[in-house]
Amino acid sequence: MEQLPPVRKQKKLKQKLAPYEAYLWLAPCLLLVLVFVMVPVVETIVLSFSDVSKAGLNKGFGGLKNFKYIFSQAAFGRVMLNTLVWDVVIVVVSMVLSIVMALVLNEKFRGRKVVRTTLLLPWATAQLITASCWKYIFDYQYGALNALLLKLGIIEHNINFLGSPGSAFACMILVGIVVTVPFMTFTLLSGLQSISTDYYEAAVIDGASFWNRLFKITLPLLKPAINVSIVLNTIYVFNSFTIVQTVTAGAPANQTATIMTYLYYLAFKKSNYGGAAAISVIGFVILLAFALLYMHFQMKEDD
């Protein structure tokens, strides 16, 4: 039997492994996803259908007991409404502001690098630090915002910004926007820089105005970056915990709580681990449904 030379053997082996080469490169990443994402997800789903004691001991299958408990809570409706408002307002306002910021930062002007670096700081800084700083700014007695307004003569007495659920929730949304804008801006800025200048040169020659160039060239070609930003930031903001927990911790009486802080409250304040797992599964299903529906309609529109 004729034996193949070593070089030909290696070439033949590479040809056989070629269809599986991508999986070999993806194997380490897939392993990490399996261990640190899929295993906890499965464990949480199992826990949500289990009868769990206050000590955290799994007593076995509990059916829909935990979900019935969650839906029977008076605070649950308020928490879901807060989460919806929190997510939609931050993502929409941040998107509008980020598009404007990206358009400005895409232009050439003196000090552009300094402005870009400054804009990146709120995102690069730990959220706990940012939220703590803003909590001090909103403080009733010693807050910087009250001191500034008093000095400018806009107010005569200190305002308790965190004293009522409505104003406290508005303050949290403001902090969320400040933290979210930098990431969205740089995502959109990278999309803007990938657009060829030939389109704009041809449009200028044809006499197109700034608004025509914006709505006919920039936004349509920026759509992939916008879609990525919306999906990622909807998930990111939905799962945000640090800002709400630091500024109000859901007070008073979970009136400013979102689904993540309510989950923390159930697990670590009330020791209801089964209920916390159930509300975690509810959040997971909501985000999964949103991602699938959004991508489905976007792909359908593109087709």
C-alpha positions in Angstrom: 0.0 0.0 0.0 1.4 3.4 -1.0 2.2 5.6 1.9 1.6 9.4 1.6 4.5 11.8 2.4 4.2 13.6 5.7 3.4 16.9 4.0 0.6 15.4 2.0 -0.7 13.6 5.2 -0.8 17.0 7.0 -2.5 18.6 4.1 -5.1 15.8 3.9 -5.7 16.1 7.7 -6.2 19.8 7.5 -8.8 19.4 4.7 -10.7 16.9 6.9 -10.6 19.3 9.9 -11.4 22.4 7.9 -15.2 22.2 8.4 -14.7 22.0 12.2 -12.0 24.6 12.4 -14.4 27.4 13.5 -15.7 25.2 16.3 -12.2 24.6 17.6 -11.5 28.3 17.8 -14.9 28.9 19.4 -14.5 26.1 21.9 -12.9 28.1 24.8 -15.5 30.8 24.5 -18.3 28.3 24.3 -16.9 26.5 27.4 -16.9 29.8 29.4 -20.5 30.6 28.3 -21.6 27.1 29.3 -19.9 27.2 32.7 -20.6 30.8 33.7 -23.9 31.5 31.9 -25.9 28.4 31.0 -25.2 26.5 34.2 -26.4 29.4 36.4 -29.4 29.9 34.1 -30.5 26.3 34.4 -29.9 26.3 38.2 -32.0 29.5 38.6 -34.9 27.9 36.5 -34.7 24.8 38.6 -34.7 26.8 41.8 -37.7 28.9 40.7 -39.8 25.7 40.5 -38.5 24.3 43.8 -39.6 24.6 47.4 -36.7 26.5 49.1 -36.4 27.1 52.8 -35.3 30.4 54.3 -31.9 28.8 54.9 -31.6 28.2 51.2 -32.2 24.4 51.3 -33.9 22.9 48.3 -36.8 20.7 49.6 -37.8 19.5 46.2 -40.2 20.3 43.4 -42.6 23.1 44.4 -44.5 23.6 41.2 -45.7 27.2 40.5 -45.7 28.1 44.2 -43.0 30.8 43.8 -44.6 32.3 40.7 -48.0 32.5 42.4 -46.3 34.2 45.4 -44.7 36.8 43.1 -47.9 37.6 41.2 -49.8 37.9 44.4 -47.5 40.7 45.8 -48.9 44.2 45.7 -45.5 45.6 44.9 -45.0 43.4 41.8 -47.1 45.6 39.5 -45.3 48.7 40.6 -41.9 47.1 40.2 -42.7 46.0 36.6 -44.1 49.4 35.7 -41.0 51.1 37.2 -38.7 48.7 35.2 -40.5 49.5 32.0 -40.4 53.3 32.5 -36.8 53.1 33.7 -35.7 51.0 30.6 -37.6 52.9 27.9 -36.9 56.4 29.1 -33.2 55.8 29.6 -32.7 54.0 26.3 -34.8 56.4 24.2 -33.3 59.6 25.7 -29.8 58.2 25.7 -30.2 57.2 22.0 -31.2 60.7 21.0 -28.4 62.4 23.0 -25.9 59.8 21.7 -26.7 60.4 18.1 -26.2 64.2 18.6 -23.0 63.6 20.5 -21.7 61.1 17.9 -22.4 63.6 15.1 -20.5 66.3 16.9 -17.6 64.1 17.8 -17.3 62.9 14.3 -16.5 66.4 13.1 -13.0 67.7 13.2 -12.5 70.4 15.7 -9.8 71.5 18.1 -9.7 69.5 21.4 -11.7 66.6 20.0 -9.5 64.0 21.7 -9.9 65.7 25.0 -13.7 65.8 24.7 -13.9 62.2 23.7 -11.8 61.2 26.7 -13.9 63.3 29.0 -17.1 61.7 27.7 -15.7 58.3 28.3 -15.0 58.9 32.0 -18.6 58.3 33.3 -18.7 54.9 31.5 -15.2 53.9 32.6 -15.7 54.8 36.2 -17.3 52.1 38.4 -21.1 52.6 38.7 -21.0 52.4 42.4 -18.7 55.4 42.5 -20.8 57.4 40.0 -24.0 56.6 41.8 -22.6 57.5 45.2 -21.4 60.9 43.8 -24.8 61.6 42.4 -26.5 60.6 45.6 -24.3 63.2 47.4 -25.2 65.8 44.7 -29.0 65.2 45.4 -28.6 65.2 49.2 -31.2 67.3 51.0 -28.9 68.9 53.6 -25.4 68.9 52.1 -26.0 68.2 48.4 -24.1 70.2 45.8 -27.2 70.7 43.7 -29.1 72.5 46.5 -26.1 74.6 47.3 -25.7 75.7 43.6 -29.4 76.5 43.3 -29.4 78.5 46.5 -26.3 80.4 45.4 -27.9 81.3 42.1 -31.1 82.4 43.8 -33.3 79.9 42.0 -34.6 78.4 45.2 -35.0 79.8 48.8 -35.0 76.5 50.7 -33.4 73.1 50.1 -35.3 70.6 48.0 -35.5 67.0 49.1 -34.9 65.5 45.7 -34.9 61.9 47.1 -37.8 62.5 49.5 -40.7 61.4 47.2 -41.0 58.4 44.9 -41.6 60.5 41.8 -38.6 62.9 42.2 -36.3 60.1 43.5 -37.2 58.0 40.4 -36.5 60.9 38.1 -33.1 61.5 39.8 -32.3 57.8 39.2 -33.2 58.0 35.5 -31.0 61.1 35.2 -28.0 59.1 36.6 -28.8 56.2 34.3 -28.8 58.5 31.3 -25.4 60.0 32.3 -23.9 56.5 32.6 -25.5 55.1 29.4 -24.8 58.0 27.0 -21.0 57.4 26.7 -21.2 53.8 25.6 -24.0 54.5 23.1 -22.1 57.5 21.8 -18.9 55.6 21.0 -20.9 52.7 19.5 -22.6 55.1 17.1 -19.4 57.0 16.5 -17.7 53.8 15.3 -20.7 53.3 13.0 -20.4 56.9 11.7 -16.7 56.5 10.9 -17.4 53.4 8.8 -19.6 55.4 6.4 -17.7 56.4 3.3 -17.3 60.1 2.7 -18.1 59.6 -1.0 -21.8 59.6 -0.2 -21.6 63.0 1.5 -19.5 64.5 -1.3 -22.0 63.3 -3.9 -24.9 64.7 -1.8 -23.2 68.1 -1.4 -22.6 68.3 -5.2 -26.3 67.5 -5.7 -27.2 70.4 -3.3 -28.5 68.2 -0.4 -29.0 70.1 2.8 -27.7 69.0 6.2 -31.1 67.5 7.2 -31.4 65.6 3.9 -27.9 64.2 4.4 -28.8 63.2 7.9 -32.1 61.4 7.1 -31.2 60.1 3.7 -27.6 59.0 4.3 -26.4 59.0 7.9 -29.3 57.5 9.8 -30.0 54.7 7.2 -26.4 53.7 7.1 -26.1 54.0 10.8 -29.0 51.7 11.4 -26.9 48.5 12.2 -25.1 50.3 14.9 -28.3 51.8 16.3 -29.9 48.3 16.4 -27.0 46.9 18.3 -27.0 49.8 20.7 -30.8 49.5 21.4 -30.6 45.7 22.0 -27.5 45.8 24.2 -28.6 48.8 26.2 -32.1 47.6 26.7 -30.7 44.4 28.3 -28.0 46.4 30.2 -30.4 49.0 31.6 -33.0 46.4 32.4 -30.4 44.5 34.5 -29.0 47.6 36.1 -28.8 47.2 39.9 -26.1 49.5 41.3 -27.7 52.9 40.5 -31.1 52.1 41.9 -29.7 50.3 45.0 -27.2 53.0 45.8 -29.5 56.1 45.2 -32.7 54.8 46.9 -32.5 51.0 47.4 -36.1 50.9 46.2 -37.4 53.1 49.1 -39.9 54.0 50.1 -41.7 50.6 50.3 -40.3 49.4 46.9 -42.0 52.5 45.2 -38.8 53.2 43.3 -37.6 49.6 43.0 -36.9 47.9 39.7 -37.0 44.1 39.0 -33.3 43.7 40.0 -33.5 45.6 43.3 -36.8 43.8 44.1 -35.0 40.5 43.4 -32.3 41.5 45.8 -34.9 42.5 48.4 -36.6 39.1 48.2 -33.4 37.1 48.4 -31.4 39.0 51.0 -34.0 40.9 53.0 -36.8 38.4 53.1 -34.8 35.2 52.5 -37.3 34.1 49.9 -34.8 32.5 47.5 -37.5 30.7 45.5 -39.4 33.9 44.9 -36.1 35.7 43.9 -35.4 32.9 41.4 -38.9 33.2 40.0 -38.7 36.9 39.4 -35.3 36.3 37.8 -36.8 33.9 35.4 -39.6 36.4 34.6 -37.0 39.0 33.8 -35.1 36.5 31.6 -38.2 35.6 29.6 -39.1 39.3 29.1 -35.6 40.1 27.8 -35.5 37.0 25.6 -38.9 37.9 24.1 -37.8 41.5 23.5 -34.5 40.5 21.8 -36.2 37.9 19.5 -39.1 40.1 18.5 -36.9 43.2 17.9 -34.5 41.3 15.8 -37.3 39.5 13.9 -39.0 42.8 13.0 -35.7 44.4 12.1 -34.7 41.5 9.8 -38.2 41.5 8.3 -37.9 45.3 7.6 -34.5 44.8 6.0 -35.8 42.1 3.8 
